[in-house]
């Protein structure tokens, strides 16, 4: 069972992501803008899929982010550009599981 702290954090992340998605839709761009423009403190993994339903597209994009695992140095706790999307997926998995 997730703690209230984890649920509250996920709610904040969800609200932030929704606000960002609405902003990007309003300007019709898929760019890393929300952190600078909206003051979000979360990473921005952006992706798109074509010829799929939304669930399949989300799955395929998340798989592509996760596949950066081969570029990740687990001995380095700093941000690593080659595996930046992977680290966001990993962070989300850890926080949802509430380890």
N, CA, C and O of each residue as an XYZ file, in Angstrom:
396
protein
N       0.842     -1.181      0.000
C       0.000      0.000      0.000
C       0.886      1.243      0.000
O       1.896      1.296      0.701
N       0.504      2.227     -0.781
C       1.278      3.461     -0.844
C       0.959      4.359      0.336
O      -0.176      4.420      0.808
N       1.985      5.052      0.799
C       1.782      5.987      1.900
C       1.081      7.247      1.390
O       1.054      7.510      0.188
N       0.518      8.017      2.317
C      -0.123      9.282      1.944
C       0.885     10.237      1.323
O       0.541     11.009      0.429
N       2.153     10.188      1.801
C       3.189     11.045      1.239
C       3.400     10.732     -0.240
O       3.498     11.643     -1.063
N       3.471      9.453     -0.575
C       3.651      9.053     -1.970
C       2.444      9.449     -2.799
O       2.602      9.963     -3.906
N       1.257      9.227     -2.296
C       0.034      9.595     -3.023
C      -0.009     11.105     -3.242
O      -0.345     11.555     -4.337
N       0.324     11.892     -2.225
C       0.333     13.352     -2.373
C       1.364     13.787     -3.396
O       1.094     14.675     -4.205
N       2.550     13.174     -3.374
C       3.603     13.527     -4.322
C       3.152     13.193     -5.746
O       3.338     13.997     -6.658
N       2.563     12.014     -5.938
C       2.089     11.633     -7.264
C       0.991     12.576     -7.744
O       0.924     12.898     -8.930
N       0.138     13.017     -6.838
C      -0.920     13.969     -7.203
C      -0.303     15.281     -7.694
O      -0.760     15.854     -8.683
N       0.734     15.753     -7.001
C       1.412     16.992     -7.420
C       2.081     16.820     -8.774
O       2.007     17.708     -9.623
N       2.733     15.681     -8.979
C       3.379     15.422    -10.261
C       2.330     15.366    -11.370
O       2.534     15.922    -12.450
N       1.213     14.699    -11.106
C       0.143     14.598    -12.098
C      -0.403     15.977    -12.459
O      -0.577     16.284    -13.638
N      -0.673     16.807    -11.459
C      -1.184     18.154    -11.722
C      -0.178     18.964    -12.536
O      -0.558     19.692    -13.453
N       1.098     18.839    -12.200
C       2.148     19.544    -12.909
C       2.227     19.076    -14.365
O       2.336     19.888    -15.284
N       2.172     17.755    -14.558
C       2.233     17.198    -15.912
C       1.022     17.623    -16.738
O       1.154     17.921    -17.925
N      -0.165     17.653    -16.112
C      -1.370     18.067    -16.828
C      -1.268     19.522    -17.260
O      -1.619     19.864    -18.390
N      -0.789     20.376    -16.367
C      -0.627     21.791    -16.684
C       0.366     21.966    -17.840
O       0.150     22.772    -18.745
N       1.445     21.202    -17.789
C       2.447     21.253    -18.851
C       1.845     20.779    -20.175
O       2.036     21.425    -21.206
N       1.127     19.665    -20.155
C       0.511     19.129    -21.375
C      -0.465     20.133    -21.986
O      -0.497     20.313    -23.203
N      -1.250     20.777    -21.145
C      -2.199     21.776    -21.649
C      -1.470     22.966    -22.263
O      -1.895     23.501    -23.287
N      -0.364     23.379    -21.631
C       0.420     24.487    -22.168
C       1.020     24.116    -23.526
O       0.927     24.887    -24.481
N       1.636     22.933    -23.609
C       2.248     22.512    -24.869
C       1.195     22.361    -25.970
O       1.449     22.702    -27.125
N       0.022     21.853    -25.613
C      -1.058     21.737    -26.600
C      -1.507     23.121    -27.075
O      -1.824     23.304    -28.251
N      -1.531     24.080    -26.171
C      -1.991     25.429    -26.549
C      -1.023     26.123    -27.498
O      -1.440     26.944    -28.314
N       0.269     25.803    -27.399
C       1.254     26.424    -28.297
C       1.615     25.498    -29.461
O       2.414     25.852    -30.327
N       1.010     24.306    -29.463
C       1.202     23.319    -30.528
C       2.675     22.985    -30.762
O       3.151     22.948    -31.896
N       3.386     22.743    -29.648
C       4.791     22.352    -29.711
C       5.052     21.226    -28.723
O       4.409     21.138    -27.678
N       5.999     20.373    -29.066
C       6.436     19.321    -28.168
C       7.906     19.602    -27.865
O       8.808     19.034    -28.480
N       8.119     20.484    -26.911
C       9.461     20.929    -26.547
C       9.592     20.964    -25.030
O       8.599     21.061    -24.309
N      10.831     20.884    -24.558
C      11.103     20.978    -23.121
C      11.014     22.445    -22.698
O      12.019     23.155    -22.686
N       9.823     22.885    -22.356
C       9.596     24.286    -22.016
C       9.015     24.494    -20.628
O       9.144     25.583    -20.068
N       8.386     23.486    -20.067
C       7.586     23.685    -18.860
C       8.411     24.038    -17.637
O       7.969     24.825    -16.800
N       9.586     23.477    -17.523
C      10.414     23.780    -16.353
C      10.752     25.267    -16.329
O      10.656     25.916    -15.287
N      11.147     25.800    -17.477
C      11.510     27.214    -17.555
C      10.293     28.133    -17.568
O      10.282     29.154    -16.880
N       9.280     27.784    -18.336
C       8.122     28.665    -18.504
C       7.130     28.606    -17.357
O       6.520     29.615    -17.006
N       6.965     27.413    -16.764
C       5.943     27.236    -15.738
C       6.522     26.976    -14.357
O       5.777     26.822    -13.390
N       7.846     26.925    -14.258
C       8.487     26.729    -12.971
C       8.352     25.328    -12.395
O       8.444     25.146    -11.181
N       8.138     24.341    -13.250
C       8.011     22.968    -12.776
C       9.356     22.471    -12.274
O      10.402     22.828    -12.816
N       9.325     21.657    -11.250
C      10.565     21.133    -10.681
C      10.765     19.658    -11.020
O      11.579     18.979    -10.394
N      10.033     19.169    -11.998
C      10.123     17.770    -12.391
C      10.771     17.674    -13.765
O      10.766     18.631    -14.540
N      11.329     16.499    -14.052
C      11.879     16.256    -15.375
C      10.768     16.213    -16.414
O       9.603     15.982    -16.090
N      11.140     16.435    -17.644
C      10.153     16.432    -18.729
C      10.546     15.387    -19.759
O      11.385     15.649    -20.622
N       9.959     14.224    -19.679
C      10.132     13.218    -20.716
C       9.017     13.428    -21.730
O       7.838     13.264    -21.418
N       9.403     13.788    -22.930
C       8.426     14.022    -23.984
C       8.594     12.962    -25.057
O       9.710     12.542    -25.363
N       7.481     12.537    -25.624
C       7.548     11.552    -26.693
C       6.248     11.546    -27.460
O       5.228     12.052    -26.991
N       6.294     10.969    -28.643
C       5.078     10.881    -29.445
C       5.062      9.536    -30.150
O       6.100      8.906    -30.349
N       3.895      9.122    -30.514
C       3.738      7.868    -31.235
C       2.778      8.076    -32.389
O       1.902      8.939    -32.342
N       2.951      7.288    -33.404
C       2.109      7.407    -34.588
C       1.512      6.049    -34.929
O       2.151      5.013    -34.746
N       0.278      6.067    -35.428
C      -0.361      4.842    -35.872
C      -0.759      3.913    -34.748
O      -0.993      2.726    -34.978
N      -0.839      4.431    -33.545
C      -1.203      3.605    -32.394
C      -2.371      4.246    -31.665
O      -2.677      5.426    -31.839
N      -3.006      3.436    -30.851
C      -3.937      4.019    -29.896
C      -3.080      4.621    -28.784
O      -1.885      4.337    -28.702
N      -3.668      5.434    -27.945
C      -2.915      6.169    -26.914
C      -2.156      5.230    -25.980
O      -1.011      5.511    -25.628
N      -2.763      4.138    -25.579
C      -2.105      3.206    -24.651
C      -0.870      2.580    -25.292
O       0.177      2.486    -24.652
N      -0.982      2.153    -26.548
C       0.155      1.549    -27.246
C       1.263      2.564    -27.470
O       2.442      2.246    -27.320
N       0.888      3.778    -27.827
C       1.890      4.824    -28.028
C       2.634      5.112    -26.728
O       3.858      5.246    -26.731
N       1.902      5.209    -25.613
C       2.535      5.457    -24.312
C       3.470      4.312    -23.943
O       4.563      4.543    -23.427
N       3.045      3.083    -24.205
C       3.886      1.920    -23.911
C       5.168      1.961    -24.741
O       6.259      1.744    -24.213
N       5.039      2.238    -26.038
C       6.197      2.254    -26.927
C       7.183      3.366    -26.572
O       8.396      3.158    -26.605
N       6.665      4.537    -26.237
C       7.536      5.648    -25.861
C       8.253      5.335    -24.552
O       9.453      5.579    -24.428
N       7.523      4.794    -23.574
C       8.147      4.446    -22.296
C       9.210      3.372    -22.490
O      10.260      3.422    -21.849
N       8.956      2.407    -23.359
C       9.976      1.386    -23.655
C      11.228      2.029    -24.235
O      12.343      1.652    -23.877
N      11.049      3.000    -25.130
C      12.222      3.645    -25.732
C      13.021      4.396    -24.673
O      14.251      4.411    -24.726
N      12.342      5.019    -23.714
C      13.048      5.698    -22.618
C      13.778      4.666    -21.765
O      14.939      4.863    -21.404
N      13.101      3.569    -21.443
C      13.710      2.548    -20.594
C      14.929      1.925    -21.270
O      15.883      1.543    -20.591
N      14.909      1.818    -22.582
C      16.016      1.205    -23.308
C      17.316      2.005    -23.196
O      18.365      1.529    -23.631
N      17.268      3.189    -22.632
C      18.496      3.951    -22.367
C      19.279      3.336    -21.205
O      20.359      3.824    -20.870
N      18.759      2.284    -20.590
C      19.418      1.635    -19.461
C      20.848      1.234    -19.814
O      21.730      1.286    -18.956
N      21.091      0.835    -21.056
C      22.435      0.409    -21.455
C      23.439      1.562    -21.445
O      24.648      1.333    -21.443
N      22.944      2.792    -21.439
C      23.808      3.974    -21.437
C      23.991      4.553    -20.032
O      24.694      5.547    -19.852
N      23.353      3.924    -19.037
C      23.345      4.480    -17.685
C      24.486      3.925    -16.834
O      24.723      2.717    -16.810
N      25.178      4.803    -16.147
C      26.246      4.419    -15.217
C      25.648      4.435    -13.812
O      25.460      5.506    -13.233
N      25.349      3.270    -13.263
C      24.695      3.183    -11.962
C      25.600      3.609    -10.815
O      25.127      3.797     -9.695
N      26.894      3.763    -11.076
C      27.815      4.242    -10.057
C      27.880      5.757     -9.983
O      28.558      6.309     -9.116
N      27.180      6.433    -10.884
C      27.182      7.893    -10.957
C      25.788      8.398    -10.587
O      24.824      8.130    -11.304
N      25.673      9.122     -9.482
C      24.359      9.613     -9.029
C      23.961     10.942     -9.646
O      22.880     11.452     -9.352
N      24.803     11.515    -10.490
C      24.484     12.785    -11.142
C      23.659     12.540    -12.400
O      23.603     11.424    -12.915
N      23.018     13.608    -12.888
C      22.263     13.504    -14.133
C      23.203     13.071    -15.253
O      24.322     13.571    -15.370
N      22.740     12.149    -16.061
C      23.524     11.649    -17.189
C      22.709     11.852    -18.459
O      21.681     11.205    -18.657
N      23.170     12.742    -19.305
C      22.418     13.083    -20.516
C      22.049     11.857    -21.356
O      20.901     11.758    -21.789
N      22.974     10.913    -21.606
C      22.620      9.783    -22.474
C      21.492      8.903    -21.929
O      20.835      8.196    -22.693
N      21.268      8.942    -20.622
C      20.234      8.087    -20.035
C      19.235      8.903    -19.216
O      18.651      8.397    -18.258
N      19.045     10.146    -19.590
C      18.152     11.026    -18.839
C      16.715     10.563    -18.783
O      16.076     10.656    -17.735
N      16.188     10.059    -19.904
C      14.812      9.564    -19.899
C      14.700      8.325    -19.019
O      13.744      8.177    -18.257
N      15.694      7.429    -19.132
C      15.694      6.217    -18.309
C      15.673      6.566    -16.826
O      14.928      5.964    -16.053
N      16.485      7.532    -16.431
C      16.551      7.873    -15.007
C      15.207      8.394    -14.507
O      14.858      8.175    -13.346
N      14.452      9.075    -15.355
C      13.120      9.542    -14.956
C      12.160      8.365    -14.794
O      11.352      8.342    -13.865
N      12.249      7.392    -15.696
C      11.400      6.197    -15.582
C      11.753      5.452    -14.307
O      10.864      5.029    -13.569
N      13.038      5.286    -14.043
C      13.487      4.602    -12.839
C      13.022      5.333    -11.590
O      12.543      4.701    -10.648
N      13.154      6.662    -11.565
C      12.726      7.467    -10.424
C      11.227      7.268    -10.170
O      10.793      7.115     -9.028
N      10.458      7.273    -11.241
C       9.009      7.096    -11.106
C       8.689      5.711    -10.562
O       7.842      5.566     -9.681
N       9.363      4.695    -11.085
C       9.118      3.335    -10.599
C       9.444      3.224     -9.114
O       8.683      2.615     -8.363
N      10.537      3.789     -8.688
C      10.939      3.717     -7.279
C       9.927      4.421     -6.401
O       9.567      3.912     -5.339
N       9.459      5.597     -6.832
C       8.527      6.353     -6.015
C       7.122      5.777     -6.008
O       6.414      5.907     -5.010
N       6.700      5.143     -7.096
C       5.379      4.522     -7.118
C       5.380      3.281     -6.239
O       4.405      3.021     -5.534
N       6.451      2.522     -6.273
C       6.562      1.343     -5.426
C       6.739      1.748     -3.981
O       6.416      0.986     -3.070
N       7.257      2.957     -3.769
C       7.462      3.534     -2.431
C       8.528      2.772     -1.667
O       8.336      2.378     -0.516
N       9.658      2.573     -2.335
C      10.791      1.904     -1.698
C      11.453      2.848     -0.733
O      12.435      2.483     -0.087
